[in-house]
Amino acid sequence: MKEYYFTDIKKINKNLFIGATNTYGVVLFNRKGIVQKITENNGLISNQVKRIDIESPTVFWASTNYGISRIELKGNKIQTNNFTQTDGLPSNVVAGSVIRNDSIFIGTSRGLAIFSIESLLTQKKFINKKVIINSVKIGDKEYFDLTQKLEGFTPDDVVFNLSFLDYASQGKISYKYQVTGLSNEWQVSNSSKIILNSLPPGKYILKVFGLSYNERRSYTSTDLAFEIKPHLWQTWWFKLIIVLLLVMIMITASELYSHRKRNKKLETLNYEKKIAELELQAIKAQINPHFIYNCLNSIQFLLYKKDYGEVENYLNSFSQMIRKTLHYSEKTFMPIHEEMEYLSLYLNMEKLRSKDLFDYEISSSETVNKNWNIPSLLIQPFVENAIKHGISGLKDRKGHIGIYFDHTGSTLKTTIEDNGKGIENLSESFAKKHSFGVKLSQKRIETFKQLFDTEITLEVIDLSEHNKQGTQINLYIITNENTSVHH
């Protein structure tokens, strides 16, 4: 404790001492070191203490050049009472004191004062003065005439400039204030400016007391009313209008959504109707008069030859073909293995009718699951077109038709290939020579894209460009989570 300049030391008990210092206030210490410090921060009237006088083991008096302080230890808490000329001392320069029972003798630079300790502690706690509010600044506007209406707009800051004319406190003045409408709590400030930041809209009243050095306060509060108004967009009726507009927007959006949903449903129904119409046209395309007429001529020829066994086989195949065509025409999708069976039956009929004009092959790669579904009766018109326009007029070689199914990545590829005459001009081929069934299939491809989100791409290749004979048709079905190919 070398840095402490002690002006007085008193013994409190066997192990505790109290000392007065010239700059560090009052210090409680024992043989091990400092136990507690009491300074202006704890309520002491001055840190320049001349002398300590003991009233009891827990109560001490500290004499200073600015008055005298009574210090009471209450456990870990400290209570201080400060007395100056305002309280009756002849002078603030106190040399020391003597305590006898309830009396205290205080020696000052202007003589001796004798007080009852009880009367000192219970003397008047109020000062007959009020806090003066010099001006109020709300936002950018400062009011000096406080009789007019004080108002601003959120989030303006509000600044109160205060003064409290208690000269005995020698500048050691603070302010205790409350803002009703904002908080019920009292706050204390040592500044002569009270600043309220970004107040919300409302009506407020500032209540403020002046506090002297010894915590005596002004006899009454100074009250000042002011108002912070909301901007247009912060008013309740503006918010109500916004809420009503939002409700109207939500209702309108809901109605638009319902309207679009209804339209989507109507579009779907129209697509389904279109599918049904196309499927009806497919029946007409599949069971065309030429096909039935040729089949009946073949049956008549076999009857004329009295080849009744062959007639029975032909009629059996013919009835199966008609029955399966009617069955699959009613369905939107069919498994690949059933499509292969149907195409095989159809090619057998055509082969029998044309007196073994061609051979055919239907196969699939190992990557193809034959239970996958594809659009029904989509391939047959292209096979019919290959027979009719590809191999029907061959003289120098036997016709061959190949149908292959392959799957790579997310694409199912179906190839219809013939070794016929080929096409001279790819752009003119489908415009001049394609069948009604192919036209129908192209329409069905577009409808499937719209209705089932199924990507189907048609590709026609003239094999003469690859040093081969014939035509190749490729159908690419892109499989995804919305496509029915894998269902």
C-alpha angles and dihedrals in degrees: 000000000000093000092061118093103207118205095178139006128195130184115234099180140334094292104023133072135180123211137191116220133196096232110005102058119227121346128198112202145158134197091286097052146275116347101180142355125214115195141149086286089065093047100273112151093230139356090224100085121178103183144003123217121187121226095172137337088279102031125070137170120221118201118208141163087258099052136286130296128207110211121198121186113214104179106287092347129086127210118194131189118191126203130191139156087297087067094049106277114145088226140359090234101092120186097185146301143240122213122208116175106301094345129090125196111206119194115207136172088263101045145289125313125196120200140171105242091218092053091049091052094045099042122124112303098196136080118218092233138089134220113261118219104210098184144341124220117199113183107314095338122089121200121207096164100069093184091077123082110280113212143146141163130264128289091028118131117235120215124188118197108208140184133185116194102213102136094178089068089064092220096313093123130141135178130232113202145169131194109212112210089036106050140348092216123106118227132194125217131182091202124092088223123074111198123194112191126213099340116198118238114288148096116280141183123206113213114189135176127193116232122204126212092272093048094259109145139206113280092245140009126260109233127200127176123211137163135221111203126204123242118248093268091050097057119108094237092051090051089048090053090049091050091049091048091050090049090050091048091050091048091048091047090049091050091047090049091049090046092051090046090052090047090048089051090049090049090051091049089049090051091049089050089049090051090051091050091048091048089052089051088048090059089052091047094048097045095044121167094245092055094048092042092052091047091051091048089052090050090048091051092051090049090051088054088047089233092150095166092057090044090055092049091047093048090048092053091043093053091047090050093051092045095049091046091054091045097050093041088068093053128077096205135024134184118264093241091056090048089053091050091048093049090048091053091048094049091048090055092048091046092051092046093049093048096248095311092157146013124228140199129200117188144148135208124247090254092066121092104211091207091066113113124237131177108289122251091000097128103042097076090056090049090050089050091051090054096043100042102018115044104007094094100041115134104163101049144019116264123246129194122191126191116189133180119201134168125206124170105317097338129096109202123199117190126195110188132176134180094222133123094299126213125289097202119026094199093051099039099081091037095057111021110024120118130242089251092059090049088051092049091053090053090049090051091056092046093050090052091055100038104037101022087239114155109217120173125191120209126183119195127190102217091203086078087062095048092260135106126248140022133294124206117195123192114193117196112190109214121213138147091280095046121101095215093095097038 
